[in-house]
């Protein structure tokens, strides 16, 4: 009886391990599609690197940051009756901006981003610099 039972088990396929022609075709088709997408990716799947910002845009952004921080320093002077000793006293600052108090009434803000450098000294006209920066930033959207 054991011999007959073993013979039946050998002939009967295991229901969990059957490989039908449909499964084979599906596996081959999916492999071919995956290979095609890997070798020839469509444009909507590829990531385009953004172009680096132009020099004018970097300079305009730096001018804007310098102007905004100069306004923060002036606001600090109005509220506290003195210039801040350190840049941290006005709150969060933009990376690449450096502050120096020259005397009780004069300060400088030096902005650096890459090869672009901007120097603002208290008394310089902010409105012209800010207007020019905003014009450049609006144009290059």
Secondary structure, 3 states (H helix, E strand, C coil): CHHHHHHHHHHCCCHHHCCCHHHHHHHHHHHHHHHHHHHCCCHHHCCCCCCCCCHHHHHHHHHHHHHHHHHHHHHHHHHHCCCCCCHHHHCCCCCCEEEEECCCCCEEEEEEECCEEEEEECCCCHHHHHHHHHHHHHHCC
